[in-house]
Amino acid sequence: MGVRTRGIRQWRRRLELATENPGCVRIATAVAVLVAMVWAHAAGDVINRDGIIYVRAAQALLDQGLAASMAIYNWPGYSLLIAAVIRLSGTTPEMAAAVINGVCWMVLADAFVRLAHRLDGAAGRPWVPALVILSLPVFGHRLEIYRDWGYLGFGLLACVPLLRLWQSGRARWRDVIAWFAAMLVALSFRIEAAALIVLTPPVLLLRPGPWLERLRAAGMLAAIVLGPALLLGLALAMRDPVLLGKFADLLTYADLSNYLA
């Protein structure tokens, strides 16, 4: 009986250590998302209305090219990813979208756990944010084909290096590049990410610390954004002025004067 009790205590201790280890919790969260996605796909569901548009755009891209795809939906990033998975794996458009959804949900859950743990510090319990993200009602819609999963997932992932940059005494190019790379992926899903990319550098002027370091951090983000932004603006203006105007409309809709007052 004593040996049995001691064995139970050892397993309980190991479980406690695992739930307090961020790496173990991140792996367990990824596995939970994967199992949930496979289970949902096996159960089957009717494709949502937005999903029909993205699937049609992906199929048009494969059959007729980019122009035909953009005629169905004019921001082709999500459809391009679906088409790429179809081409590489030979699977159906619905399955390709499910694979992308699964990856995006893993990124979203992992980024949420990492951010929460970094904000809580060493005393935090990483299993708490893992349970929170997995129990959100929106997780019940994980099988629906939405580009928002990629936008939210990689947008939140970009916050991880941004938080490191905010908390550190000196900005590092590694964090700046990681932030920008994640935001570019988010931008491929939704154009709204462009507004966040442009507005983030000035926000770093509000971080604590000497003004010289604040200016340096904001300048590093502005420098990595400015070149690609100018090239993108030029490309959009040459290809379709309507797309360039769409970003201007976003800034107008945001009404930044409300936040600066």
C-alpha positions in Angstrom: 0.0 0.0 0.0 2.9 2.4 0.9 4.6 1.7 -2.5 1.3 2.4 -4.3 0.8 5.7 -2.4 4.3 6.7 -3.1 3.9 6.0 -6.8 0.7 8.0 -7.0 2.5 10.9 -5.3 5.4 10.7 -7.7 3.0 10.8 -10.7 1.1 13.8 -9.2 4.4 15.6 -8.7 5.4 14.9 -12.3 2.0 16.2 -13.5 2.4 19.4 -11.4 5.9 20.0 -12.8 4.6 19.4 -16.4 1.7 21.8 -16.0 4.2 24.4 -14.6 6.5 24.0 -17.5 5.7 26.3 -20.4 7.2 24.0 -23.0 5.2 21.0 -21.9 2.0 23.1 -21.8 2.6 24.5 -25.3 3.1 21.0 -26.7 0.0 19.7 -24.9 -2.0 22.6 -26.2 -0.9 22.0 -29.8 -1.8 18.3 -29.4 -5.2 19.3 -28.0 -5.9 21.6 -31.0 -4.8 18.9 -33.4 -7.0 16.3 -31.9 -10.0 18.7 -31.8 -9.5 19.6 -35.5 -9.3 16.0 -36.5 -12.3 15.1 -34.5 -14.3 18.0 -35.9 -13.3 17.1 -39.5 -14.2 13.5 -39.0 -17.7 14.5 -37.6 -18.2 16.6 -40.8 -20.1 19.8 -41.2 -21.7 22.0 -43.9 -19.2 24.4 -45.4 -19.9 28.0 -44.4 -20.9 30.8 -46.8 -17.5 32.6 -46.7 -15.7 29.3 -47.1 -17.5 28.7 -50.4 -16.0 32.0 -51.7 -12.5 31.2 -50.6 -12.7 27.6 -52.0 -14.0 28.9 -55.3 -11.2 31.5 -55.5 -8.6 28.9 -54.8 -10.0 26.6 -57.4 -10.1 29.5 -59.9 -6.5 30.3 -59.1 -5.5 26.7 -60.0 -7.6 26.5 -63.1 -7.5 30.0 -64.6 -4.9 32.1 -62.8 -4.6 34.9 -60.3 -6.9 37.3 -62.2 -9.8 34.9 -62.2 -9.2 34.2 -58.5 -9.2 37.9 -57.6 -12.4 38.4 -59.6 -14.1 36.2 -57.0 -12.3 37.7 -54.0 -9.9 40.6 -54.3 -7.6 39.8 -51.3 -6.1 36.5 -52.5 -3.7 35.5 -49.7 -6.0 32.9 -48.0 -7.0 31.4 -51.4 -3.4 31.3 -52.4 -2.5 29.2 -49.4 -5.4 26.9 -50.0 -4.4 26.5 -53.6 -0.8 25.8 -52.6 -1.8 23.0 -50.2 -4.0 21.5 -52.9 -1.1 21.6 -55.4 1.4 20.1 -53.0 -0.8 17.4 -51.4 -3.4 16.7 -54.1 -6.2 17.0 -51.5 -9.6 18.6 -51.7 -10.1 22.3 -51.2 -12.0 21.7 -48.0 -9.3 19.5 -46.6 -6.6 22.0 -47.6 -8.6 24.8 -45.8 -8.9 22.5 -42.7 -5.1 22.0 -42.7 -4.5 25.7 -42.8 -7.1 26.3 -40.1 -5.4 23.7 -37.9 -2.0 25.4 -38.3 -3.5 28.8 -37.6 -5.3 27.6 -34.5 -2.1 26.1 -33.2 -0.3 29.4 -33.8 -3.1 31.3 -32.0 -3.2 29.0 -29.0 0.6 28.8 -28.7 1.0 32.6 -28.9 -1.7 33.2 -26.3 0.0 30.8 -23.9 3.4 32.5 -24.5 2.1 36.0 -24.1 0.2 35.1 -20.9 3.3 33.4 -19.4 5.5 36.3 -20.2 3.1 38.8 -18.6 2.7 36.6 -15.5 6.4 36.0 -15.1 8.0 33.0 -13.3 5.1 32.8 -10.9 2.6 32.2 -13.6 0.8 29.0 -14.4 0.9 28.4 -18.1 -1.9 25.8 -18.0 -4.4 28.5 -17.1 -4.2 30.4 -20.4 -4.1 27.1 -22.3 -7.5 26.1 -20.7 -8.8 29.6 -21.4 -8.0 29.6 -25.1 -9.2 26.0 -25.6 -12.5 26.7 -23.8 -13.4 29.8 -25.8 -16.8 29.5 -27.5 -15.3 30.6 -30.8 -13.2 27.4 -30.8 -16.4 25.6 -31.6 -16.2 27.2 -35.1 -12.7 25.9 -35.7 -13.8 23.9 -38.8 -15.4 26.8 -40.6 -13.3 28.3 -43.4 -12.5 31.8 -42.2 -9.4 33.8 -43.0 -9.8 35.4 -39.5 -8.0 32.4 -37.9 -4.8 33.2 -39.7 -5.1 37.0 -39.1 -5.7 36.5 -35.4 -3.2 33.7 -35.0 -0.2 35.5 -36.7 -1.3 38.9 -35.4 -1.1 37.5 -31.8 2.2 35.7 -32.7 3.6 39.1 -33.7 2.8 40.4 -30.2 5.3 37.9 -28.7 8.5 39.6 -30.0 6.8 43.0 -29.7 6.2 42.3 -26.0 9.9 41.2 -25.6 10.9 44.5 -27.3 8.6 46.5 -25.0 9.9 44.9 -21.8 13.6 44.8 -22.8 16.0 47.6 -22.0 17.3 47.7 -25.5 15.6 46.9 -28.8 17.0 44.0 -30.9 16.7 43.4 -34.6 15.8 39.8 -33.9 12.6 40.9 -32.3 11.9 43.5 -34.9 12.3 41.1 -37.8 10.2 38.4 -36.0 7.4 40.9 -35.4 7.4 42.1 -39.0 7.5 38.6 -40.4 4.5 37.5 -38.4 2.6 40.7 -39.3 3.3 40.0 -43.0 1.7 36.6 -42.7 -1.3 38.2 -40.9 -1.5 40.7 -43.7 -1.8 37.9 -46.3 -5.0 36.9 -44.6 -6.5 40.4 -44.0 -5.6 43.8 -45.2 -6.5 45.3 -41.8 -3.1 44.1 -40.6 -1.5 46.9 -42.7 -3.0 49.5 -40.4 -1.5 47.7 -37.3 1.9 47.5 -39.0 1.9 51.3 -39.7 0.5 52.3 -36.3 2.8 50.0 -34.1 6.1 52.0 -34.4 4.7 55.2 -32.9 3.2 53.2 -30.0 6.8 52.2 -28.9 7.4 55.9 -28.1 5.1 55.2 -25.1 7.2 52.4 -23.6 9.0 53.1 -20.4 12.7 54.0 -20.5 15.0 56.8 -21.8 13.7 58.8 -24.7 16.7 57.9 -26.8 15.9 54.2 -26.5 12.3 54.8 -27.2 13.2 56.6 -30.4 15.6 53.9 -31.4 13.0 51.1 -30.9 10.4 53.1 -32.9 12.9 53.9 -35.6 13.9 50.2 -36.0 10.3 49.2 -36.5 9.7 52.2 -38.8 12.8 51.3 -40.9 11.8 47.7 -41.5 8.2 48.8 -42.4 9.0 51.8 -44.6 10.8 50.1 -47.5 8.2 47.3 -48.1 5.3 49.7 -47.4 6.6 52.1 -50.2 7.0 49.2 -52.6 3.6 47.8 -51.7 1.9 51.2 -52.1 3.6 51.7 -55.5 2.5 48.2 -56.6 -1.1 48.7 -55.5 -1.2 52.1 -57.1 0.0 50.7 -60.4 -2.2 47.6 -60.3 -5.4 48.8 -58.8 -5.9 52.3 -57.1 -9.0 50.9 -55.4 -6.9 48.6 -53.2 -4.7 51.5 -52.1 -7.8 53.5 -51.3 -9.1 50.7 -49.2 -6.2 51.2 -46.7 -6.8 54.9 -46.6 -10.5 54.1 -45.7 -9.3 51.9 -42.9 -7.3 54.8 -41.3 -10.2 57.1 -41.7 -12.6 54.6 -40.1 -10.1 54.2 -37.2 -10.4 58.0 -36.4 -7.1 58.2 -34.6 -8.1 61.6 -33.1 -10.2 59.7 -30.6 -7.0 58.0 -29.2 -4.8 61.1 -29.3 -7.3 63.5 -27.6 
